[in-house]
């Protein structure tokens, strides 16, 4: 995603996976990827994940995508 101009925040298991030693990365079974991106990067993030084989099964409703102050 970084190559597509997307700076994801890794959440839950994804954060653990990213910080684990290389030899431990295959130990944890994962079936999903929890990430957060700013709204302006969402379409590029979905495209980048789709390009490497991820399927998007659930997305936030459009009305919940804005950031409130």
Secondary structure, DSSP 8 states (H G I E B T S, - for coil): -GGGT---EE-THHHHHHHS-GGGTTTS--S---EE--GGGHHHHHHHHHHTT--------GGG-S---
